[in-house]
Amino acid sequence: MFRCESRLNAPYRAGKVDTRWTDVIGIDPASWGAHVQSDLAVLDETTFQAAVKGVWFPVHAMGYNWLRGNRESGISIAKRITALLKSYESQGFQCEKVILVTHSMGGLVARAVIHQEMGRLNDKVLGIVHGVMPAIGAGAAYKRMRCGAEGDDIAAKVIGNTGTLMTAVLGNAQGGLELLRPAGHMAITGCRLHTKARRSRASRKRAIPTRKFTSKRKSGSV
């Protein structure tokens, strides 16, 4: 976090744009992969210089309880962002909007932050940068329910380093369950979820012989 804040606030070195910023100046935003045809204009150095002049970009980390649902987490984060903005304003700073940078499940939380029926903070969020957001579910969640968490560190042991332990945790965690693929996207991976009744019917169907037998037996037949 310190490194991120340092780089954001040191865009120039020896009067020239720092090399860490040259990857975004003069580059078509479509090349970043978000949209084939981005609505964003190409950032030129003049606009960049005006944007960073006389300002400071503080970086804050806001954690959440991933066991809770993303709706609940989004509402909680939205309240904390609102309090943060008011704190800066009370100190005499002009702080109107924030940019959210997310990773994985945090992307779902960020969606809840700006949702009109949840965090309702859309007018305070300038933009969101997502990293590997499970927009249509996380296949890794299924894998970990079978194999457990990777590694042997304390985190893996807490959430379950075997399939049995991991399933016990995720199966009772709203946030974890929201990582599973929605029904409409099951066909993407060929994954299907069945109720106990459906499994039972399927088992009975498989148990029915497909070959027809007659009541008469030939000598020596089994």
ABEGO torsion letter per residue (X at the ends): XAAAAAAAABABBGGBBBAAAAAABGBBAAAAGABABBABBBBBAAAAAAAABGBBBBBBBBBBBAABBAAAAAAAAAAAAAAAAAAAAAAGBBBABBBBBBBEAAAAAAAAAABAABAGAAAABABBBBBGBBAAEBAAAAAAAAAEBBEABAAAAAAEABAAAAAAAAAABAAAAAABBBAAAAAAAGBBBBBAAAAAAAAAAAABBABBBBABBBBGBX
